[in-house]
Amino acid sequence: MSNLIENIPYELFSYIGGGIFLFIILYKFFPKLFVKVHKPIFFTIGILSLSLGYVGIVVPGLPTTVFILIAAWAFSKCSERFTLWLENHRIFWPII
């Protein structure tokens, strides 16, 4: 498991996190751009952020809380089911 994590370039996490942050800024200032495609995009952002949050538990230096909060925000925009799942999760509910 540690060999798999060591082979992933650390910059990849920064690029994914930066892309998610850029999308959030664009959505905040230009919400009409995302009227028709917002649910799949928010679901994808939620899944990516949640997976980065899981990786952040294992990898030192990678923030977990930020990605879990982004996932909670994204899921609240697209799916009530995943929002409730994340809020009732045994690991992540204290973070949220």
C-alpha positions as CSV (number, residue, x, y, z in Angstrom):
1,M,0.0,0.0,0.0
2,S,2.8,2.4,0.8
3,N,4.5,1.7,-2.5
4,L,1.3,2.6,-4.3
5,I,1.0,5.9,-2.5
6,E,4.7,6.7,-2.9
7,N,4.4,6.3,-6.7
8,I,1.7,8.9,-7.0
9,P,3.2,12.4,-7.7
10,Y,2.3,14.8,-4.9
11,E,1.5,17.5,-7.5
12,L,-1.4,15.5,-8.7
13,F,-3.3,16.2,-5.5
14,S,-2.5,19.9,-5.8
15,Y,-3.8,20.0,-9.3
16,I,-7.1,18.2,-8.5
17,G,-7.6,20.4,-5.4
18,G,-6.8,23.6,-7.4
19,G,-9.3,22.5,-10.1
20,I,-12.0,21.9,-7.6
21,F,-11.3,25.3,-6.0
22,L,-11.4,27.0,-9.4
23,F,-14.7,25.4,-10.2
24,I,-16.2,26.6,-6.9
25,I,-15.1,30.1,-7.6
26,L,-16.6,30.0,-11.1
27,Y,-19.8,28.6,-9.8
28,K,-20.0,31.3,-7.2
29,F,-19.6,34.2,-9.7
30,F,-21.2,32.6,-12.8
31,P,-24.0,30.2,-11.6
32,K,-25.9,30.4,-14.9
33,L,-23.1,28.6,-16.7
34,F,-23.9,25.4,-14.7
35,V,-27.7,25.3,-15.0
36,K,-28.0,22.1,-17.1
37,V,-24.9,20.2,-16.1
38,H,-24.6,21.1,-12.4
39,K,-25.7,17.7,-10.9
40,P,-23.1,15.5,-12.6
41,I,-20.4,18.0,-12.1
42,F,-21.1,18.5,-8.4
43,F,-21.4,14.7,-8.0
44,T,-18.0,14.3,-9.6
45,I,-16.5,17.0,-7.4
46,G,-18.0,15.3,-4.4
47,I,-16.6,11.9,-5.3
48,L,-13.1,13.4,-6.1
49,S,-13.1,15.4,-2.9
50,L,-14.2,12.4,-0.8
51,S,-11.6,10.2,-2.3
52,L,-8.9,12.8,-1.7
53,G,-10.2,13.1,1.9
54,Y,-9.8,9.3,2.3
55,V,-6.2,9.5,0.9
56,G,-5.6,12.4,3.3
57,I,-6.2,10.1,6.2
58,V,-3.2,8.0,5.2
59,V,-0.9,10.5,3.5
60,P,0.7,12.9,6.0
61,G,0.6,16.5,4.9
62,L,-2.5,16.1,2.7
63,P,-5.5,17.9,4.3
64,T,-8.5,15.8,5.1
65,T,-10.9,18.3,6.5
66,V,-10.9,20.6,3.6
67,F,-11.7,17.9,1.1
68,I,-14.5,16.5,3.2
69,L,-16.0,19.9,3.6
70,I,-15.9,20.4,-0.2
71,A,-17.5,17.0,-0.7
72,A,-20.3,17.9,1.8
73,W,-20.9,21.2,-0.1
74,A,-20.9,19.5,-3.5
75,F,-23.2,16.7,-2.4
76,S,-25.6,19.2,-0.8
77,K,-25.9,20.8,-4.3
78,C,-26.7,17.5,-6.1
79,S,-27.8,14.6,-3.9
80,E,-29.7,14.5,-0.6
81,R,-28.9,10.8,-0.3
82,F,-25.1,11.3,-0.3
83,T,-25.4,14.4,1.9
84,L,-27.2,12.3,4.6
85,W,-24.7,9.5,4.1
86,L,-21.8,11.8,4.7
87,E,-23.4,13.5,7.6
88,N,-24.0,10.1,9.3
89,H,-20.6,8.6,8.5
90,R,-18.8,7.4,11.5
91,I,-15.5,9.0,10.5
92,F,-16.6,12.2,8.8
93,W,-19.5,13.5,10.7
94,P,-17.3,15.0,13.4
95,I,-15.4,16.9,10.7
96,I,-18.5,18.4,9.2
